[in-house]
């Protein structure tokens, strides 16, 4: 699956453009993604200049001297690539929708709604790093949810009706539901789906525990085939981030960067989530020795390979569990002395 910046570069190449500059400052890491998203937002176009712009990038993203072609944030007569051309080009591909289902918005507290709105704002930024805003969909969007958002809803797909209605109106009869209670992990073969649904609710703990499957049931009741899939880490969902934007980021990394699931999780896993998983793992290695509960100190290196932990995180979890880390050789000597 191709991200927007790659499609945009291919379009530039078709137009005979090997280098392109900008008439305004670009703040993103990927200038091609920023240009393409801005043009799709209706802000500017690629134009031909009478005098070359001094700073330009080649299609490999490297700085490469000047260019007569540049992104302009304002309207011009001599447009080479505008919004219509990019839309025509991306229509040749089948990019999926990433749907955040807000059916349970009203079940959140005021504080939870603020946190949810922040996660949606971050999701908006994320989708624009890979695709464009229209591919992010908010369903069941009521007036309170609308007023809580911190980004322009006109730049995504806002839908006041239920998710099943949105899917039906877009001819989608089957979707993937990201569900921590699912039996199967999401796999690359699932990436052909036209829609991926993330529940706009945290349901691992508290009174909302187990809510996500009900989203799937609602879809199936309305004749949408649902494939429930989870994101797991070494066979367990403990330690997998549960924030909407982080779930979306893991999914996007797997789809557009060919990252393996564990690799994608490790790249973005908050230390807090890593510590939760470590609390579950360390008791498996507990040794009783001379009345003390200890583990081998070297185990830190094992877990740091697939958990985003630092030594201070490791030590904090040890303290929480009343465990002490001792070097393997020292444990061996203590055992030998105990025998003799």
N, C-alpha and C positions, 0 to 999 in steps of 0.2 A: 504494500500500500504506500502511495506516495504522499509526502507532506506537501503543503502548499508551496513552500520555498522552492522545492525541486521542480514542481510543475511550472512555476513562474520562470525559473531559469531556462527551462526547455522552451517556453514561449519566447523569451528574449533571444535565444539561439535561432529560433525559426524566423525571427524578424531581422536576423543578421547582426544582432547586437552581442558583442563579446565582452564589453565592459560598460559599466553604468555607474554614474555618480549620483549625488543628491544635492539639491538646492536648499536643503534644510538639514539641521542636525538630526541624526538618527541615534536613538538611545538603546536599541536592542542589540543582543549579541549577534543576531543574524539579520543583516541589512536587507536581504532579499525577502525574508519573511515579513519584516516590518513594512517594506514598500508594498508588497502584495496585499497585506491586510488593510493598509491605509487606503489603497485604491478601491478595494472592495467595500470599504466603509464610505466611499464617496468622497474621499479627500485626495485629490491630485491624480497624476498620471505620469507615465514615462514619455518624455518629449525629446525632440532633437534641438540642440542649441546652435546658435551661430558661432559662439565662442566656447571652447571646451571648458568643462568644469575641471578643476585641478586635482580633485581627489575622486578616485573611482575604484571599483572592485571588479575583478574578472569573475567568470562564472564558477570558479573554484572558491570564491569568497576571499581571495587575497587582494591586497592593495596593489594596484597596477597602473599607476600614473593617471593621466587625464583621459577624458572621454567627451564626445559630442552628445552623448545620450545621458539623461539624468532624470531622477524622480523629482517632480515639482509638486509641492503641496497645494498649489493654486491652479486654476483653469488656464489652459493655453489653446491656441488654434492648432498648433502643429503637434497633435497627440499621436504617438506611435502605439502605445498600449494604454488603454483605459479600462474602466470597469467591465464594459461589455465583452471585451476580448478575453479577459481573465475568466469571466463567467462562462463564456463559450468553451474555453479550454478545460475548466474543471468539470464541466458537465459531461465530459468524455469518461470520467471516472465515477465509481460508485463509492463515495465516502459515506460511512455510517453516521447516524445520528447518535449523540451521547445525551441521553435523557435523564434528567434528575426529577424524580417523581415526588411531588410535594403534597400528596394526598393526606399525609398526617401532619401537615404544618400546624394546624390548630391544637394538636396534642402537646406541643412544646411550651415550655415556660417562656417568659419574656427573655430571660438570659439565654436560654437555648436557641431562641429565634435569632438573637443577635449573633451568636456563634455560627448558626447555620447560614445566615446572610453573609458573614465573612467568608465562610467556606465556598459559597457560591460565587462571590466576588473573585476569589483566587482561582476557581474553576474557569471563570471567564477569561482570565489572563492565560491560563494553561492552554485552553483550546486554541487560542490565537498564537501560541508558540508553535503549534503543529499544523493547524488547519485555519479556520476562520470562524467568527462568532456564530454564524447561522447554523453550524453543526451542533451547537450546544442548545438543548431544548429544556425549558422549564415547563412542566405540566401541572395541572390543578392550581394554576397561579391565581390567587385571590387578591383583593385590593390591599390587604394588610401586607401580604408577602411582597407585592409590587412596591409598596412604599418603603419597604425595608431594604431593598437592594441598593448597592453602592456603585452600580455600573449601568450604562445605558441599555435598557431592555430592548431598545430598537435594534441593537446590534447583535442580538441573539434571536433564537426562535422562542417567543413567548406564547404559551397556549393556555387559555383559561379552562379548557375542558380536561377530561380525564385522559390518561395515557393511551388507553385502548382506542379512544376516538382519534387521537393524533395519528396513531399507527394506521388505523383503517383509512383515514383520509389521505395518507401517503402510500397506500397500497402495500403496507407491510403486515404480513400475517404471522411472522415469527420473530422473536426477539430474545436476546440474552439478558437475564436478570442477574446482576452481581449480588449474591446472597451468601453471607457468612455461614448460613445453616445448610447450604447445598452440600451434596455428597461428592460432586466432581469439581476438580480444579478447572479453571479456564485454560484452554489450549490454543495453539496457533490455528488449528482447524476451525475454531469458533470465530475467527476474525473475519470470516466472510459474511457474517450477519450484517443486516442493514440497520440494526438498532441495538444499543447497549443501554440498559436501564440501571441507574443507581438510586436506591431509595433515599429520599431526603430525610433520613431519620437515623439516629444511632440506636441500635437495638441489641447490643451485646450484654448490656446490664440494665438494671432498673426496671421501671414499670413498662418500658417499651420493648423489653427483651422478646425476640422472636417475631417482630412485626414485619420484617421484609418478606417472608414467605406469603403473607397476606396480600402483598402487592401482586405477587405472581398469581395467586388465586383469583384476584379481581380481573386480571388480564385474561385468564383462561375462561372465566365465566362469560367473557365478552368475545370468545372465539379467537383469541390470540394465543398461538402456541408459544410456550415459554420454556426456555432452557435455563435452568438454574445452575449457576457456576460460582465458585468461590475463588478467592485469592488466598493461598496458604503459604506458610513458610515451613519447610521441612515437615510437611504433613499436618500442620496445626495452624489455626487462625490466630492463636495467641501471639502477640508481637506484630501482627499485620496492622498497619495504620487503619483506623476506622473513620477518619475524616474524609468527607466527600471529595475534596480536592486532591487528597493523597491517593485515594482509590483511583480516581481518574488519571492521575499522573503515572501510577504504576501501569495502568492499562495502556496509556499512550506510549510509554517507553517500550512496552512489549510489542505493540503494533507497529510503531514507526521507527524504532531504533533496534529492533530484533533482540531486545534484552530478554534473557530468561527470567522467569518469575522471581526467583530468589535474588538475582542480580538487581532487578528493578526495585525490589523492596529495600535491599541494603542501601541503595543510593539515596533513598529519601526517608528512611525510617527514623522517626524522632527517637532521641535517647530514652525518653520515657517509655515508649512502646518496647524498645529493646530490653529495658530493665524488667518489664512485666514478663517477657518471655524467659529471661534469665532466671527469674524467681521460680519459674516452673521447672527449669532444666537442672539447676544446681543440686536440688535434693536427690536427684538420681545418682549423684557421685559422692554422697555423704559417707564418710568413714567414721566409725566410733573408735577412738584411740585414747586410752588412759582417761576415760571420762569426758573427753572432748569430742565435739562434732567438727570434723575437719574435711577439707577437700584438697586435692592436689593443686598447687598454685599454677602449674603449667596448663591447667584446663582453660585458663583465660584465653590463651592463644587459639585454642580450638574454637571457642565460641566467637571470638572477635573476627573470625573468617566469614561468618554468616549472620552475625548480629552487629548492629551499629553501636558497639560499646567501647568505652575507654576504660582505663584501669580504675578511675575513680567511680565509674558506674558499677564495675565489678565489685569493688570494695563496699559500695553502698548496699548492694544486694546481699553480700556476705553479712554485713551488719544487721540488715533486716531479718535475715534467716538465722542469726546467731551461729554463723559458721566462721571458721578460721581457715585461711589458705596457708598451706605448708608445702615447701618444696618436696618433690617426689623422693629425692635421695634422702632427705631428712626423715620422711615417713618410713622409708625402708630401714634406716638405721634404728629408729625407735622400735620398730617391730622386731628387728634382730636382737636388740638389747633385752626386749621383753621376754623373748624365748630363752635367752641364756640366763 
